[in-house]
Amino acid sequence: MNADIITSAAHASHAGHVSFPEFVGALIGQGVEYYYVNFNALQTSFYSSEGSAVSVPLPFESLPAVSADFDARGLKAAIVDSQNNSQSYRQFSERAMQSGVLGYFAFLRGKRVIYIGRQGDQHIEWFPGVSPEST
């Protein structure tokens, strides 16, 4: 994995300069198998299948605290707005945190994202066009 390329791709994603599919393509091209967004630490860590890792800070200031309660409907609405209405990543992050998401794993080969709440709540979101039966 090339840390500079991964960092550049993350910054482009945070700034809204690339789409999610473009971002994922760049990560796969660098050997990223999955990544974890940690809203409490305000960072994203990218991992390869060989065990190497690259961490990139989230550049957003004044984000809300992660809500104690998990709101799956609020999270799903934020996901849909990102997929269909070009919501910014900052707006998505705010809404996810307000919905009780402390972090999430994006599994690129598995084509799914697992969102995790403070009490262990989870929501699995498949990449657009993918379902459990198609993997």
C-alpha positions in Angstrom: 0.0 0.0 0.0 1.2 3.4 -0.9 0.5 5.7 2.1 0.7 8.9 0.0 -1.9 7.6 -2.6 -4.3 6.4 0.1 -4.0 9.7 2.0 -4.6 11.7 -1.2 -7.7 9.5 -2.0 -9.0 10.0 1.5 -8.6 13.8 1.3 -10.3 13.8 -2.1 -13.2 11.8 -0.6 -13.5 14.1 2.4 -13.6 17.2 0.2 -16.2 15.6 -2.1 -13.9 15.6 -5.2 -14.4 11.9 -5.9 -17.4 9.6 -5.7 -17.6 6.6 -3.4 -17.0 4.2 -6.3 -14.0 6.2 -7.4 -12.7 6.2 -3.8 -13.2 2.4 -3.4 -11.5 1.8 -6.8 -8.4 3.8 -5.7 -8.3 1.9 -2.4 -8.6 -1.5 -4.1 -5.8 -0.5 -6.5 -3.6 0.1 -3.5 -4.4 -3.3 -1.9 -6.8 -2.0 0.8 -9.0 -4.8 2.0 -11.1 -2.8 4.5 -11.0 0.4 6.4 -12.4 1.6 9.7 -13.8 5.1 10.4 -13.5 6.0 14.1 -15.7 9.0 14.9 -14.5 9.2 18.5 -10.8 9.4 17.4 -11.7 11.4 14.2 -9.6 9.1 12.0 -9.8 6.5 9.3 -7.5 3.5 9.3 -7.0 1.5 6.1 -5.8 -2.1 6.2 -4.3 -4.5 3.6 -4.6 -8.3 3.6 -0.9 -8.4 4.4 -1.4 -6.5 7.7 -0.1 -3.1 6.8 -2.1 0.0 7.9 -2.4 3.6 7.0 -4.3 6.1 9.2 -5.7 9.5 8.0 -7.3 12.0 10.3 -10.9 13.2 9.6 -10.5 16.9 8.8 -13.8 18.1 10.2 -14.0 20.4 13.2 -17.0 20.9 15.5 -18.6 17.5 14.8 -21.4 16.5 17.3 -20.8 14.0 20.0 -21.8 10.4 19.2 -25.4 9.9 20.4 -25.7 7.3 23.2 -28.7 5.7 21.4 -28.6 4.1 18.0 -31.1 5.3 15.5 -31.1 2.9 12.5 -33.8 4.9 10.7 -31.8 8.1 11.0 -28.6 6.3 9.8 -30.5 4.8 6.8 -31.8 8.2 5.8 -28.2 9.6 5.9 -27.0 6.7 3.8 -29.7 7.2 1.2 -29.1 10.9 1.0 -25.4 10.2 0.4 -26.2 7.7 -2.3 -29.0 9.6 -4.1 -28.6 13.3 -3.2 -24.8 13.9 -3.3 -24.7 14.7 0.4 -21.2 15.8 1.5 -19.2 13.4 3.6 -19.1 15.9 6.5 -22.9 16.1 6.5 -23.1 12.3 6.4 -20.6 12.1 9.3 -22.7 14.6 11.4 -25.9 12.7 10.8 -24.3 9.3 11.4 -22.9 10.5 14.7 -26.2 12.0 15.7 -27.7 8.6 14.9 -25.4 7.0 17.4 -22.7 5.6 15.1 -19.3 5.5 16.8 -17.6 4.0 13.8 -17.9 1.7 10.8 -16.0 -0.9 8.9 -16.1 -0.8 5.1 -15.2 -4.2 3.7 -14.2 -3.6 0.1 -14.1 -7.3 -1.0 -17.2 -8.1 1.0 -19.0 -5.1 -0.5 -20.6 -4.0 2.7 -20.4 -1.5 5.5 -21.0 -2.4 9.1 -22.0 0.5 11.3 -21.6 0.2 15.1 -23.3 2.0 17.9 -22.1 2.7 21.4 -24.1 -0.2 22.9 -23.1 -2.7 20.3 -25.9 -2.0 17.9 -25.1 -2.8 14.3 -26.5 -2.0 10.8 -25.2 -3.7 7.7 -25.4 -1.7 4.5 -24.5 -3.5 1.2 -22.8 -1.5 -1.5 -25.3 -0.2 -4.1 -26.4 -3.0 -6.4 -25.2 -5.7 -4.1 -27.1 -8.0 -1.8 -26.2 -10.9 0.5 -27.3 -13.4 -2.2 -25.1 -11.9 -4.8 -21.8 -12.1 -2.9 
